[in-house]
Amino acid sequence: MLFILLASGTAACSSTGAVAPAPTRAPGQLSLDMQPACLTLQQGLCVVSEPGEWLGEGKTTVIAQKPEATFLEPSTALQIKVEDWTLVFDPGENVPFSVGMSFPNSKLYPQGKNSGMTVERSGKKCNEVEGNFTDDILQGGQKGGLNANPVSAFDIRFTMRCNKQPQVILGRVKLPF
């Protein structure tokens, strides 16, 4: 049996044994495709910053630490902290955060009626944001349903452009059940 590992992405094997190429993403593209470095993340934060990107300094960062998360009252915005990173994802005014929904065209949080997001690191933050996010798993408190504290599980993929830079940040933040 032959196994092939591709450093630039994931590969799939067909029934004939041929290896299909990993999906490609053009630099600067706001894409929610899972980044190879983030595929095996069990809990914590994975950020892939394109070369020259300001906030993530063009590096890949993986922090396998339990995130601290809470819904910001009275909104449905979810704030997540992992080490020196703070992330906020807000589906928008009167929009519940729900599993499997994607929020394209998100702007800098707080946005009000529209979806908003922010990613900050060590006090560095963006003045302008263009991005997307989606949640594949979300579980809130037992009494209040999905959008209640404490937050007990989530798996959020995101992509963001900071301050109109051509480069983007792509990532995943996860708290398993």
LINVENTA-V257767 format. One record per residue. PHI is phi in whole degrees, -180 to 180 (* if undefined). PSI is psi in whole degrees, -180 to 180 (none if undefined). D_CENTER is the distance of its C-alpha to the mean C-alpha in Angstrom with 2 decimals. Layout:
# LINVENTA-V257767
phi | psi | d_center
PHI | PSI | D_CENTER
PHI | PSI | D_CENTER
This chain:
# LINVENTA-V257767
phi | psi | d_center
* | 139 | 35.26
-113 | 130 | 33.15
-115 | 137 | 29.49
-124 | 127 | 27.62
-109 | 125 | 24.52
-103 | 123 | 22.89
-70 | -25 | 21.26
-90 | -1 | 19.53
170 | -168 | 17.70
-97 | 159 | 18.49
-131 | 155 | 21.78
-123 | 146 | 23.42
-107 | 131 | 27.07
-86 | 175 | 29.27
-65 | -19 | 32.35
-88 | -5 | 34.46
92 | -4 | 32.66
-74 | 144 | 31.33
-95 | 124 | 27.90
-82 | 142 | 25.66
-68 | 152 | 23.71
-67 | 149 | 19.96
-61 | 141 | 18.18
-108 | 148 | 18.29
-129 | 130 | 16.16
-71 | 143 | 18.07
-55 | 141 | 17.19
83 | -3 | 15.78
-81 | 132 | 14.54
-81 | 96 | 11.53
-127 | 141 | 10.51
-94 | 13 | 8.00
-60 | 138 | 10.19
-67 | 128 | 9.24
-78 | 141 | 10.35
-52 | -40 | 13.50
-64 | -21 | 12.82
-100 | -7 | 9.91
-59 | -40 | 12.10
-95 | 7 | 14.17
-60 | 120 | 11.90
-90 | -39 | 13.82
-160 | 149 | 12.49
116 | -145 | 10.89
-134 | 136 | 8.33
-127 | 124 | 8.11
-127 | 127 | 7.95
-112 | 113 | 10.07
-105 | 125 | 12.06
-65 | 152 | 14.72
-53 | 130 | 18.31
89 | -7 | 19.48
-71 | 136 | 16.21
-73 | -50 | 17.19
-69 | -47 | 14.50
-92 | 0 | 13.39
58 | 30 | 16.97
70 | 19 | 16.46
-113 | 163 | 15.59
-102 | 126 | 13.40
-121 | 127 | 12.69
-125 | 121 | 12.39
-120 | 109 | 13.32
-93 | 68 | 14.58
-133 | 146 | 15.38
-63 | 123 | 15.15
-72 | 150 | 12.83
-99 | 127 | 14.90
-137 | 146 | 13.77
-155 | 147 | 15.93
-80 | 134 | 16.32
-82 | 121 | 17.95
-76 | 146 | 21.40
-93 | 14 | 22.64
-88 | -176 | 19.51
-105 | 18 | 16.78
-71 | 137 | 14.13
-106 | 120 | 12.09
-103 | 131 | 12.21
-128 | 133 | 10.74
-123 | 132 | 12.60
-140 | 114 | 12.62
50 | -122 | 15.65
-95 | 16 | 15.78
-105 | 138 | 12.19
-129 | 129 | 11.70
-125 | 141 | 8.78
-131 | 130 | 10.03
-125 | 125 | 9.03
-129 | 118 | 12.38
-68 | -16 | 13.54
118 | 167 | 16.77
-59 | 128 | 20.27
59 | 24 | 21.68
-112 | 118 | 18.78
-72 | 145 | 17.79
-72 | 120 | 14.27
-136 | 155 | 14.85
-64 | 135 | 13.76
82 | -6 | 13.07
-81 | 142 | 13.03
-107 | 147 | 11.11
-125 | 85 | 11.31
-78 | 165 | 12.35
58 | 35 | 14.15
-74 | 144 | 12.47
-114 | -174 | 14.38
-62 | 129 | 14.64
-74 | 142 | 14.62
-84 | 134 | 17.22
-105 | -21 | 17.99
92 | -112 | 20.31
-73 | -28 | 20.88
-100 | 167 | 17.88
-68 | 147 | 14.15
-141 | 159 | 12.82
-156 | 159 | 10.04
-152 | 149 | 10.49
-132 | 123 | 9.39
-125 | 150 | 12.64
-141 | 124 | 14.22
50 | 42 | 17.83
84 | -9 | 18.87
-81 | 127 | 17.63
-142 | 161 | 16.01
-90 | 146 | 15.93
-91 | -18 | 18.73
-144 | 137 | 17.32
-134 | 141 | 13.90
-133 | 124 | 13.26
-168 | -178 | 9.95
-140 | 152 | 8.39
-152 | 158 | 6.02
-148 | 151 | 7.33
-119 | 123 | 8.26
-90 | -22 | 10.37
-145 | 133 | 12.17
-148 | 131 | 13.13
-141 | 124 | 16.38
-101 | -165 | 18.03
-61 | 154 | 21.44
-62 | -39 | 24.44
-82 | -34 | 26.49
-103 | 0 | 24.21
84 | -156 | 22.12
-60 | -41 | 18.42
-101 | 41 | 18.06
-124 | 151 | 20.19
-86 | 151 | 20.05
-77 | 155 | 19.75
-84 | 125 | 16.33
-107 | -14 | 16.97
-165 | 144 | 14.02
-163 | 161 | 10.47
-149 | 94 | 7.94
-108 | 128 | 4.68
-103 | 142 | 3.11
-148 | 159 | 2.95
-145 | 142 | 6.23
-152 | 142 | 8.77
-110 | 129 | 12.46
-106 | 128 | 14.21
53 | 41 | 17.89
62 | 21 | 18.64
-66 | 153 | 18.23
-74 | -27 | 18.46
-83 | 157 | 15.82
-128 | 165 | 12.03
-106 | 138 | 9.05
-126 | 145 | 6.63
-169 | -176 | 4.34
-149 | 137 | 3.79
-129 | 133 | 5.48
-142 | 137 | 8.58
-129 | 109 | 11.97
-76 | 166 | 14.46
-60 | none | 17.53
